[in-house]
Every structure is written in C-alpha cells, then in structure tokens.
C-alpha cells in the first residue's frame, strides 16, 4: 500500500510547505484539496496568507483554487514531482449536479497528471424523496462518466454521511450502473462512524471492482445532554486515529483480505497534536498495523 494525505487536513501549511513536510515524514503522495475557499484572499489564486482564520474547511492554506486550476496545474505538478510525491486523487468539491464545473475540474486534473478526482453526489436531508433523488443523480452521473472517459480519468464518489450513498452497500448499488474504469468509490471509515457503518470486510467485498481509494480518519460518539423525552442525546465529532471508534487494525485486515494494495489517504481532523507530529505518528501507527 502507498500513503498520502488529503490536504483538507493540513490547513496550516501552504502547498509548498506541505510537499516538503509530507516527503520528510515518509509519505508517498498528496491528495490536493481543490475548491474556491471564500476566505481565500485576492483573486482566489492565493494559497497562503489567509490571516488568522485558518481551518480545515475554510481558510485552509493548503487548498488549490478550482477557478485557476488549469492555469496553476503546471506549477503544482512540477512542485509535487520535485518533492517526489505522486497524486493518486484530487479532492474536488464539484458535484454531478454541476456538469460545467465537473468538466472544468477534469481539465485541471488532467493537466495535473493525476488519474482521478472526487465528484460528489447530492446530499440527503429528508426533504426530497430518496429514490427520486438517487435516480436523478444516476442520470447526472452518466454524464460524469462520459466526461471521465473523454478525459481519461476516474470519477470517485466518497462514502459520506448526509449524502445519498452513506454506506458501502449504498455506494455499490449506485456505482454498479457504471464502468469501474471510470467511476469508483472512496471508502471512508471515519464517515461511517457518523452514518452507514457496515462490517469493513462486508462493505469492501460488496464494492468489489469499484473500490478505488481509501480515506482514513476516526470519530466518536459522546453523550451531550438529555432530550425533552428523558432519553440521552448523542453527538458525533472527529477524533484522533487512536482515540476514535474506528478499528483500524480490523480495517487493515479487511483490506488485505480483499486484495487491496492501493492508496490510503489520511484525513485526520483531530487537533490534539501539532500537525507535524500528527502526520508522523499517524503514518507510523498505520504501518504498524500492516
């Protein structure tokens, strides 16, 4: 297996700082976060200097601008290669509901030289009937698949809470309509703590040829109060790899059992350790489980 970091989890570093730090810590690759962060300064092309408002999802200094991705790609590609890092996937936030943005992102990813990009599916919040929402998304994803074939890429759907495919079985049921050479699934054990848990091996077997990429993080449930009816109210939050609910040894065993030998990208949203220490300890811990 090879190891990367999704830069949504390295918000304190610029891309230039990140590639140096990741290589020094022993990583094989980087999964760039690509979106137009509202806290980005100036034209949106600036990737540093966001002031004090640094966070995972806003003010993230390690984010590449989607708007300028095609223009920026040669510089980012050269910088990443010079650091000796590969790009197994590009973490965009474009959705199958936005075909123009999907094609723009694919042009940028192709220029980066990466083989795959994340293309999201719609969220589910109970306000629209699920089956109608899923069927519409299936139609939209057929266009995504066609674009992926045109650009020689694979579009990846992330197993994610609050969207229409929160479990491995739901992902597999969606993906089976497409060519696994151009549509795949990102397995995310941390998101499964929030919603969609299934035994790891069961889920990986169900995904079969659609298992394309793996994200690793953890999370936890905690009691936060008492509801009006007297029952306990619970809440989920992210946690470090060692303190969260995810059984990473069991996940690694399941990945080996199904013959997975691809990329694992860390996406740790815990903050107890300084970032530089966190990425070193996470890699050492996961390798100890192999």
C-alpha positions as CSV (number, residue, x, y, z in Angstrom):
1,X,0.0,0.0,0.0
2,X,1.0,3.6,-0.5
3,X,0.2,6.5,1.8
4,X,-0.9,10.1,1.0
5,X,-2.6,13.0,2.9
6,X,-5.7,14.8,1.7
7,X,-4.7,18.4,2.3
8,X,-8.1,19.3,3.8
9,X,-6.3,18.0,7.0
10,X,-3.2,20.2,6.6
11,X,-4.8,23.7,6.7
12,X,-1.8,25.4,8.4
13,X,0.6,24.7,5.6
14,X,0.9,26.2,2.2
15,X,1.2,23.7,-0.7
16,X,4.9,24.5,-0.9
17,X,5.3,23.7,2.8
18,X,3.1,20.6,2.6
19,X,5.1,18.8,0.0
20,X,8.3,19.2,1.9
21,X,6.8,18.1,5.2
22,X,5.0,15.1,3.7
23,X,8.1,13.8,1.9
24,X,10.2,14.3,5.0
25,X,7.6,12.4,7.1
26,X,7.8,9.4,4.7
27,X,4.6,9.8,2.6
28,X,4.3,8.7,-1.0
29,X,1.7,11.1,-2.3
30,X,-0.6,14.1,-1.8
31,X,-4.3,14.4,-2.5
32,X,-4.8,18.1,-3.1
33,X,-7.9,19.9,-1.9
34,X,-9.4,21.9,-4.7
35,X,-12.2,24.4,-4.2
36,X,-12.7,28.2,-4.1
37,X,-12.5,29.0,-0.5
38,X,-14.5,32.1,0.4
39,X,-11.7,33.1,2.8
40,X,-9.0,33.0,0.1
41,X,-7.6,36.4,-0.5
42,X,-7.3,38.4,-3.6
43,X,-8.2,36.7,-6.9
44,X,-8.7,33.4,-5.3
45,X,-5.4,32.1,-6.6
46,X,-3.5,33.0,-3.5
47,X,-2.8,29.8,-1.5
48,X,-1.3,31.4,1.6
49,X,-1.8,34.4,3.8
50,X,-5.3,33.9,4.9
51,X,-4.7,35.6,8.2
52,X,-5.8,34.1,11.5
53,X,-8.9,32.3,10.1
54,X,-7.3,29.0,9.4
55,X,-9.5,25.9,9.5
56,X,-10.0,22.6,7.8
57,X,-12.9,23.7,5.6
58,X,-12.5,27.5,5.5
59,X,-9.3,29.4,5.4
60,X,-7.4,26.2,4.5
61,X,-4.0,27.4,3.2
62,X,-3.4,24.0,1.6
63,X,-6.2,24.5,-0.9
64,X,-5.9,24.9,-4.7
65,X,-8.3,27.2,-6.4
66,X,-10.7,25.5,-8.7
67,X,-11.2,28.6,-10.8
68,X,-7.5,28.8,-11.7
69,X,-6.7,25.1,-11.5
70,X,-6.0,24.7,-15.2
71,X,-3.6,27.6,-15.2
72,X,-1.9,26.6,-11.9
73,X,-1.6,22.9,-12.8
74,X,1.8,23.0,-14.5
75,X,3.4,24.7,-11.4
76,X,1.7,22.4,-8.9
77,X,2.6,19.3,-11.0
78,X,6.2,20.3,-11.1
79,X,6.3,21.2,-7.4
80,X,4.8,17.9,-6.5
81,X,7.1,15.9,-8.7
82,X,10.1,17.7,-7.4
83,X,9.2,16.6,-3.9
84,X,9.0,13.0,-5.1
85,X,5.3,12.7,-4.4
86,X,2.5,11.2,-6.5
87,X,-1.1,12.4,-6.8
88,X,-3.4,9.4,-6.6
89,X,-6.6,11.5,-6.5
90,X,-7.6,15.2,-6.4
91,X,-10.2,16.2,-3.8
92,X,-12.5,18.5,-5.5
93,X,-16.0,19.5,-4.2
94,X,-17.7,19.6,-7.6
95,X,-21.0,17.8,-7.9
96,X,-22.6,15.7,-10.6
97,X,-25.3,18.4,-10.4
98,X,-22.7,20.9,-11.9
99,X,-21.6,19.5,-15.3
100,X,-19.7,22.6,-16.4
101,X,-17.7,22.6,-13.2
102,X,-17.1,18.9,-13.4
103,X,-15.6,19.3,-16.9
104,X,-13.5,22.3,-15.8
105,X,-12.2,20.3,-12.8
106,X,-11.3,17.4,-15.1
107,X,-9.4,19.7,-17.4
108,X,-7.4,20.8,-14.4
109,X,-6.9,17.2,-13.1
110,X,-5.7,16.1,-16.5
111,X,-3.2,18.9,-16.6
112,X,-2.0,17.9,-13.1
113,X,-1.4,14.4,-14.3
114,X,-3.5,12.8,-11.6
115,X,-5.6,9.8,-12.5
116,X,-8.8,10.5,-10.5
117,X,-10.9,13.2,-8.9
118,X,-13.7,13.3,-6.4
119,X,-17.1,14.2,-7.9
120,X,-19.8,14.5,-5.3
121,X,-23.3,13.2,-5.4
122,X,-26.3,15.1,-3.9
123,X,-26.9,15.3,-0.1
124,X,-29.9,13.7,1.5
125,X,-31.7,15.6,4.3
126,X,-35.2,14.1,4.1
127,X,-36.9,17.0,2.4
128,X,-36.9,15.2,-1.0
129,X,-37.9,11.6,-1.7
130,X,-34.8,9.5,-1.7
131,X,-35.4,7.3,-4.7
132,X,-36.3,10.2,-7.0
133,X,-33.1,12.0,-5.8
134,X,-31.0,8.9,-6.4
135,X,-32.5,8.3,-9.9
136,X,-31.8,11.9,-10.9
137,X,-28.2,11.6,-9.6
138,X,-27.8,8.4,-11.6
139,X,-28.7,10.2,-14.8
140,X,-26.3,13.1,-13.9
141,X,-23.5,10.7,-13.1
142,X,-23.8,9.1,-16.6
143,X,-22.7,12.5,-17.9
144,X,-19.8,12.5,-15.4
145,X,-18.8,9.0,-16.5
146,X,-18.8,10.2,-20.1
147,X,-16.6,13.1,-19.2
148,X,-14.2,10.9,-17.2
149,X,-13.9,8.6,-20.3
150,X,-13.3,11.6,-22.5
151,X,-10.5,12.9,-20.3
152,X,-9.0,9.6,-19.4
153,X,-9.9,9.9,-15.7
154,X,-11.8,8.1,-13.0
155,X,-14.5,10.0,-11.1
156,X,-14.7,8.9,-7.4
157,X,-17.7,9.1,-5.2
158,X,-16.9,9.3,-1.5
159,X,-18.9,7.3,1.1
160,X,-20.1,10.2,3.1
161,X,-22.6,10.9,5.8
162,X,-25.6,13.1,4.8
163,X,-25.3,12.3,1.1
164,X,-27.2,9.6,-0.9
165,X,-24.5,7.0,-0.5
166,X,-23.5,6.9,3.2
167,X,-22.7,3.2,3.3
168,X,-20.7,0.7,1.2
169,X,-23.8,-1.1,0.1
170,X,-25.4,2.2,-1.0
171,X,-22.2,3.1,-2.9
172,X,-22.1,-0.3,-4.6
173,X,-25.8,0.0,-5.6
174,X,-25.1,3.4,-7.2
175,X,-21.8,2.5,-8.8
176,X,-23.0,-0.7,-10.4
177,X,-24.6,1.3,-13.2
178,X,-21.2,2.5,-14.4
179,X,-17.9,1.3,-15.9
180,X,-15.4,0.7,-13.0
181,X,-12.6,2.0,-15.2
182,X,-14.2,5.5,-15.0
183,X,-16.3,5.5,-11.8
184,X,-15.1,4.3,-8.4
185,X,-15.7,4.7,-4.7
186,X,-13.7,6.2,-1.9
187,X,-14.1,4.1,1.2
188,X,-14.1,6.3,4.3
189,X,-14.1,4.6,7.7
190,X,-14.4,7.8,9.7
191,X,-17.5,8.9,7.9
192,X,-19.0,5.5,8.7
193,X,-18.9,6.4,12.4
194,X,-21.4,9.2,11.6
195,X,-23.6,7.2,9.3
196,X,-23.6,4.0,7.3
197,X,-21.5,1.5,9.3
198,X,-21.2,-2.0,8.0
199,X,-18.6,-4.6,8.8
200,X,-15.5,-3.5,7.0
201,X,-14.9,-6.7,5.0
202,X,-18.6,-7.0,4.1
203,X,-18.5,-3.5,2.6
204,X,-15.2,-4.0,0.8
205,X,-16.5,-7.2,-0.7
206,X,-19.7,-5.6,-1.9
207,X,-17.7,-2.7,-3.5
208,X,-15.6,-5.2,-5.5
209,X,-14.1,-3.5,-8.6
210,X,-15.5,-0.1,-7.6
211,X,-13.2,0.2,-4.5
212,X,-10.8,2.8,-5.9
213,X,-9.3,4.7,-3.0
214,X,-9.3,4.7,0.8
215,X,-9.6,7.6,3.3
216,X,-8.5,7.1,6.9
217,X,-9.7,9.1,9.8
218,X,-11.7,8.5,13.0
219,X,-14.5,9.9,15.0
220,X,-16.5,9.3,18.2
221,X,-19.9,9.5,19.8
222,X,-20.4,11.3,23.1
223,X,-23.4,12.0,25.3
224,X,-24.1,15.7,25.3
225,X,-27.3,16.0,27.3
226,X,-30.9,14.8,27.9
227,X,-33.7,15.2,25.3
228,X,-37.1,16.5,26.3
229,X,-38.4,12.9,26.5
230,X,-35.7,12.0,29.0
231,X,-33.5,10.0,26.7
232,X,-29.8,10.6,26.2
233,X,-28.8,12.9,23.4
234,X,-25.7,11.8,21.5
235,X,-23.4,13.7,19.1
236,X,-20.6,12.7,16.7
237,X,-17.3,14.5,16.4
238,X,-13.9,13.7,14.9
239,X,-11.2,12.1,16.9
240,X,-7.6,11.1,16.6
241,X,-6.8,7.7,15.0
242,X,-6.0,6.1,18.3
243,X,-8.9,7.6,20.4
244,X,-11.7,7.3,17.9
245,X,-14.2,4.4,17.3
246,X,-12.7,3.2,14.0
247,X,-10.9,-0.2,14.5
248,X,-8.0,0.4,12.1
249,X,-6.4,-3.0,12.6
250,X,-9.7,-4.6,11.6
251,X,-9.9,-2.3,8.6
252,X,-6.3,-3.1,7.5
253,X,-7.1,-6.8,7.9
254,X,-10.2,-6.5,5.7
255,X,-8.3,-4.5,3.1
256,X,-5.7,-7.2,2.9
257,X,-8.4,-9.9,2.8
258,X,-9.9,-8.4,-0.4
259,X,-6.5,-7.9,-2.0
260,X,-6.5,-4.1,-1.8
261,X,-3.0,-2.8,-2.4
262,X,-3.8,0.8,-3.4
263,X,-3.6,4.2,-1.8
264,X,-4.6,5.2,1.7
265,X,-5.0,8.9,2.2
266,X,-5.1,10.3,5.8
267,X,-7.8,12.8,6.5
268,X,-7.3,13.3,10.3
269,X,-9.4,16.2,11.7
270,X,-8.1,15.8,15.3
271,X,-6.2,18.7,16.8
272,X,-4.6,17.4,20.0
273,X,-1.2,17.0,18.4
274,X,0.7,19.6,16.4
275,X,0.3,19.0,12.7
276,X,3.9,17.9,12.0
277,X,3.8,15.4,14.9
278,X,0.4,14.2,13.9
279,X,1.3,13.2,10.4
280,X,4.4,11.4,11.5
281,X,2.6,9.5,14.3
282,X,-0.4,8.6,12.1
283,X,1.8,7.1,9.4
284,X,3.9,5.1,11.9
285,X,0.8,3.8,13.6
286,X,-0.9,2.6,10.5
287,X,2.2,1.0,9.2
288,X,2.5,-0.9,12.5
289,X,-0.9,-2.5,11.7
290,X,0.0,-3.9,8.3
